[in-house]
Amino acid sequence: MEISYAFLTDNYRCLDGCAFCCLCEPEIPDEELATFLSDENLKPMVLRKFADGEYKYVIKLKNRHGACSFLQERKCTIYSARPLYCRLYPFQRHLSTRLQITANLSCRGLWENSGENPRTVASALLPGEKKIARIAGQLKERYRETIEGMEEDGVYIAQPEVQKLVLELLPLFTTEAGLEKILSFADGNELASAEPSEIRATEVVVDAEKYASEMSLEVFSEKEILNLPVYPAPNLDWCILRFENGNLKWYRMDEEGGLKPERNIELTAKLKPLDDEAKALLERYLGLLNERDLTYGNALLLTDFSHNEIPVLSNYLGALATSVLELWWRANLFAHHVIDRAALREGIIFYDADYLDKPTLGAVF
């Protein structure tokens, strides 16, 4: 099977005292479950929960939304026995018609000026051929049925074709006016494919700033702390932003899940302009999103959920434009009057983990 790699940065180094990766509920794969359930020290920290239509076993978090139960003073107490998903981080394996490995850019270790080459590290994390073949076999029929149905309904576009279209439209994705055109096209389009000129000529019916503000405030209005995005600050603090009682508040979270209020954030719907270096980084990041197979798998899944009412093209372009606006809104938090490269980088760090949580037609394992 073809193996591809989708990376943005050139170095990776695990940062001592970071432990950002210990804020998720790592799933315990079937092949490791017996070890956890038979060990009297590990078993009490295992939780069986229903998620994504099935029961899974995960490691409990402290107080339901803090750090992993096995984390003490930002150190893993079962490091040699930690589950597969912990060992893989910050890399993610996505299987569709090929196996692709990408990296979670919310990990600060991927933004270091020195360290190991991400591809070298990721190559050592490839699954065995039997496992790939087993999962690929499970996916093959689903893919065939899904794509055949979309082709019959006239809503299908192949991955290379839509990726090529996005590359031709890259400059539109770095301006508010361009994003408004893309979102307006996605909202009204009923065709399987389109020319770049058609999208550039679209009549605008979407306000980018209003769209970004309403969408982002909805994300940060989540009641469950576990579901709120976490930002790993440069000093390695874990920070959470919450919209509550009409105020946007910045908190610092400890290992137990306790929140300490830090400051209030001024509410503004205005998106600050990007300087040239920020635009260049945004184009590179968008190129990465376009390269990730998860992005295409998400568009296929959204079209499938719509019973093939919404073309794959509309879902693909709409999701990418929405992602840019979410990122832009978060980068606003780190900028003064203009978003420079450093502010956009912080926005990516705050956003990319959420992007990689998108549902997809493929398998993330």
C-alpha positions in Angstrom: 0.0 0.0 0.0 1.1 3.5 -0.8 2.5 5.5 2.3 2.6 9.3 2.3 3.7 11.9 4.8 2.1 15.3 5.3 4.3 17.6 7.4 4.7 21.4 7.7 7.8 21.7 9.9 11.3 20.2 9.7 12.1 19.3 13.3 10.6 17.5 16.3 11.8 17.4 19.9 9.7 16.4 22.9 9.8 19.2 25.4 10.4 18.3 29.0 7.6 19.5 31.2 5.1 20.1 28.4 2.7 17.1 28.7 0.2 18.7 26.4 -0.4 15.3 24.9 -1.5 14.0 28.3 -4.7 16.1 28.2 -6.6 13.7 26.0 -8.4 10.4 26.8 -6.1 7.9 25.1 -8.0 4.9 23.7 -6.6 1.5 24.6 -6.4 -0.6 21.5 -7.6 -4.2 21.6 -4.1 -5.7 21.6 -3.2 -3.8 24.8 -6.5 -4.1 26.6 -5.7 -7.4 28.4 -2.5 -5.9 29.8 -4.4 -3.0 31.3 -7.3 -5.0 32.7 -5.1 -7.7 34.3 -2.8 -5.2 36.1 -4.1 -4.2 39.5 -2.3 -0.8 39.2 -3.5 0.0 35.7 -7.1 -1.4 35.8 -8.6 1.2 38.2 -7.7 4.0 35.8 -9.4 2.3 32.8 -12.8 3.7 31.7 -15.3 2.0 29.4 -17.3 4.6 27.5 -19.6 4.9 24.5 -18.3 7.1 21.7 -18.7 7.2 18.0 -21.3 4.5 18.0 -19.4 1.9 20.0 -17.9 1.1 23.4 -14.2 1.9 23.9 -11.8 1.6 26.7 -9.8 4.8 27.6 -7.6 6.0 30.4 -9.5 8.2 32.9 -8.7 11.9 33.2 -8.4 13.5 36.6 -11.7 14.9 37.7 -13.1 14.1 34.2 -11.4 16.9 32.4 -7.9 17.3 33.9 -4.7 15.5 32.8 -4.3 11.8 32.4 -4.6 9.9 35.7 -1.1 8.5 35.3 0.5 12.0 35.0 2.2 13.3 38.1 4.1 16.7 38.1 4.0 16.6 34.3 5.7 13.1 34.2 4.1 9.9 33.0 4.2 7.3 35.7 3.7 4.4 33.3 5.9 5.6 30.5 7.2 2.2 29.4 3.6 0.8 29.5 1.8 3.8 28.0 -0.8 2.9 25.3 -0.2 3.1 21.5 -1.9 6.4 21.1 0.5 8.0 23.6 3.5 6.5 21.9 2.3 7.8 18.5 1.9 11.4 19.6 2.3 13.9 17.9 1.9 11.8 14.8 -1.5 10.6 13.4 -2.0 7.7 11.1 -4.9 8.0 8.6 -5.8 5.1 6.4 -8.1 5.5 3.3 -7.0 4.4 -0.1 -3.4 4.8 1.2 -1.7 5.2 4.6 -0.8 8.8 5.5 1.1 10.0 8.5 0.7 13.7 9.5 1.7 15.6 12.7 -0.3 17.5 15.2 1.0 21.1 15.0 -0.5 21.9 18.4 2.6 20.1 19.7 5.3 22.8 20.4 8.0 20.3 19.8 7.3 20.4 16.1 8.2 24.1 16.0 11.7 23.8 17.5 14.8 24.9 15.6 16.5 21.6 16.2 15.6 18.0 16.8 14.9 14.9 14.7 13.3 14.9 11.3 9.6 14.2 11.7 9.5 11.8 8.8 12.3 9.8 10.4 10.5 9.5 13.7 7.2 8.8 12.0 8.7 6.0 9.8 9.4 4.1 13.0 5.7 4.2 13.9 4.4 2.4 10.8 1.8 -0.3 11.6 2.5 -3.9 10.6 1.4 -5.0 7.1 -1.2 -7.4 8.5 -2.9 -4.6 10.5 -2.9 -2.3 7.5 -4.4 -5.1 5.4 -7.1 -5.9 7.9 -8.3 -2.3 8.3 -8.0 -1.6 4.6 -10.2 -4.6 3.9 -12.8 -3.2 6.3 -12.8 0.2 4.6 -12.7 -1.0 1.0 -16.4 -1.9 0.6 -17.5 1.3 2.4 -15.4 3.4 0.1 -16.7 1.7 -3.0 -20.3 2.0 -2.0 -20.0 5.6 -0.9 -18.2 6.8 -4.0 -20.4 4.9 -6.4 -23.5 6.4 -4.8 -22.0 9.9 -5.1 -21.1 9.4 -8.7 -24.6 8.2 -9.5 -26.1 11.3 -7.8 -23.7 13.7 -9.5 -22.0 15.0 -6.4 -18.6 13.4 -6.5 -15.2 14.9 -7.3 -11.9 13.0 -7.1 -9.4 14.0 -4.5 -6.6 15.1 -6.9 -9.1 17.3 -8.8 -10.4 19.2 -5.8 -6.8 19.5 -4.4 -5.7 21.1 -7.6 -8.6 23.5 -7.5 -7.7 24.6 -4.0 -4.0 25.3 -5.0 -5.3 27.5 -7.8 -7.5 29.4 -5.3 -4.8 29.8 -2.5 -4.7 33.6 -2.7 -8.4 33.8 -2.1 -8.0 31.9 1.2 -5.7 34.6 2.7 -8.2 37.5 2.4 -11.6 38.2 3.9 -13.1 39.0 0.5 -11.7 35.8 -0.9 -13.0 33.7 1.9 -16.5 35.3 1.5 -16.5 34.3 -2.1 -15.5 30.7 -1.3 -18.1 30.3 1.5 -20.8 31.9 -0.7 -20.0 29.5 -3.5 -20.0 26.5 -1.2 -23.3 27.5 0.3 -25.1 27.8 -3.1 -23.3 25.3 -5.3 -25.1 22.2 -6.5 -22.5 21.0 -9.1 -19.9 18.3 -8.7 -17.0 20.4 -10.1 -16.2 24.1 -10.9 -13.6 26.3 -12.6 -11.6 28.7 -10.5 -13.1 31.6 -12.5 -16.6 30.5 -11.4 -15.7 30.7 -7.8 -13.9 34.1 -8.2 -17.1 35.5 -9.8 -19.4 34.3 -7.1 -21.8 36.9 -5.6 -20.9 37.4 -1.9 -23.7 36.6 0.6 -21.5 35.8 3.6 -19.8 38.2 6.0 -16.5 36.7 7.0 -16.0 38.6 10.2 -19.5 37.8 11.5 -19.1 34.2 10.4 -15.8 33.8 12.2 -17.0 35.5 15.4 -20.2 33.6 15.7 -18.6 30.2 14.9 -15.7 30.7 17.3 -17.8 32.0 20.2 -20.0 28.9 19.8 -16.9 26.7 20.1 -15.8 28.4 23.3 -19.3 28.3 24.8 -19.1 24.6 25.3 -20.2 23.7 28.8 -18.1 20.6 29.2 -14.5 21.6 30.0 -13.2 18.4 28.4 -14.6 19.6 25.0 -13.0 23.0 25.1 -9.8 23.7 23.0 -6.6 23.8 25.1 -3.8 26.2 24.2 -0.2 25.2 25.2 1.4 28.5 26.0 5.1 29.3 25.2 5.9 28.8 28.9 4.0 25.4 28.7 1.0 26.5 30.7 -2.2 24.9 29.7 -4.7 27.6 28.8 -8.5 27.5 28.2 -10.7 30.2 26.7 -14.4 30.2 27.7 -17.3 32.4 26.6 -19.6 32.7 29.6 -22.2 35.2 30.7 -21.3 37.4 27.7 -17.6 37.5 28.6 -14.6 35.8 27.0 -12.3 34.6 29.8 -8.8 33.2 29.7 -8.0 30.4 32.3 -5.0 28.5 33.3 -5.6 24.8 34.0 -3.7 22.5 36.4 -3.2 18.8 36.3 -6.3 18.2 38.4 -8.4 20.1 35.9 -8.7 23.2 38.2 -9.2 26.5 36.4 -7.5 29.7 37.5 -8.9 32.9 35.9 -6.1 34.9 34.2 -7.8 37.8 32.4 -10.8 38.8 30.3 -10.4 39.1 26.5 -11.9 42.0 24.7 -14.7 40.9 22.4 -14.4 42.1 18.8 -15.8 40.7 15.6 -13.1 42.4 13.5 -10.4 40.3 12.0 -7.0 41.9 12.1 -5.1 42.1 8.9 -2.3 39.6 8.0 1.1 40.8 7.1 3.0 39.2 4.2 4.9 36.7 6.3 1.7 35.6 8.0 0.0 35.2 4.6 2.9 33.1 3.5 2.6 30.8 6.5 -1.2 30.6 6.1 -0.7 29.5 2.5 1.7 26.8 3.7 -0.6 25.6 6.4 -3.6 25.6 4.0 -1.4 23.6 1.6 -0.9 21.1 4.4 -4.6 20.9 5.2 -5.2 20.3 1.4 -2.6 17.6 1.4 -4.1 15.7 4.4 -6.2 12.8 3.4 -8.3 13.5 6.5 -9.6 16.7 4.8 -10.9 14.8 1.8 -12.3 12.0 4.0 -14.2 14.6 6.1 -15.8 16.1 2.9 -16.9 12.6 1.8 -18.4 11.9 5.2 -20.3 15.3 5.2 -21.7 14.6 1.8 -22.7 11.1 2.9 -24.4 12.5 6.0 -26.4 14.9 3.7 -27.6 11.8 1.8 -25.7 13.2 -1.2 -27.6 16.5 -1.2 -24.5 18.6 -0.8 -21.6 18.0 -3.3 -18.2 16.9 -2.1 -16.8 20.1 -3.6 -19.0 22.3 -1.5 -18.1 20.5 1.7 -14.4 20.5 0.9 -14.2 24.2 0.1 -16.6 25.2 2.8 -14.7 23.2 5.5 -11.3 24.6 4.4 -12.6 28.2 4.4 -14.2 27.7 7.8 -11.0 26.3 9.2 -9.1 29.4 7.9 -11.5 31.7 9.6 -11.4 29.7 12.9 -7.6 29.9 12.8 -7.6 33.6 11.9 -9.9 34.4 14.8 -7.6 32.6 17.2 -4.5 34.3 15.8 -6.3 37.6 16.6 -5.8 36.7 20.3 -2.0 36.9 19.9 -1.8 40.0 17.7 -1.9 43.8 18.4 -2.9 45.6 15.3 -1.6 43.3 12.6 -1.2 39.5 12.6 2.4 38.7 12.0 4.0 35.3 11.5 4.5 34.7 15.2 0.8 35.4 16.0 -0.3 33.1 13.2 2.0 30.4 14.4 0.4 30.6 17.8 -3.0 30.5 16.2 -2.0 27.2 14.4 -0.8 25.8 17.7 -4.1 26.7 19.3 -6.1 25.2 16.4 -4.5 22.2 14.7 -5.4 19.6 17.4 -9.1 20.5 16.9 -8.7 20.2 13.1 -7.3 16.7 13.5 -10.3 15.7 15.5 -12.6 16.1 12.5 -14.6 13.0 11.6 -13.5 11.3 8.5 -14.5 8.4 6.2 -11.1 6.8 6.7 -9.6 5.2 9.8 -7.4 7.0 12.3 -5.5 4.5 14.3 
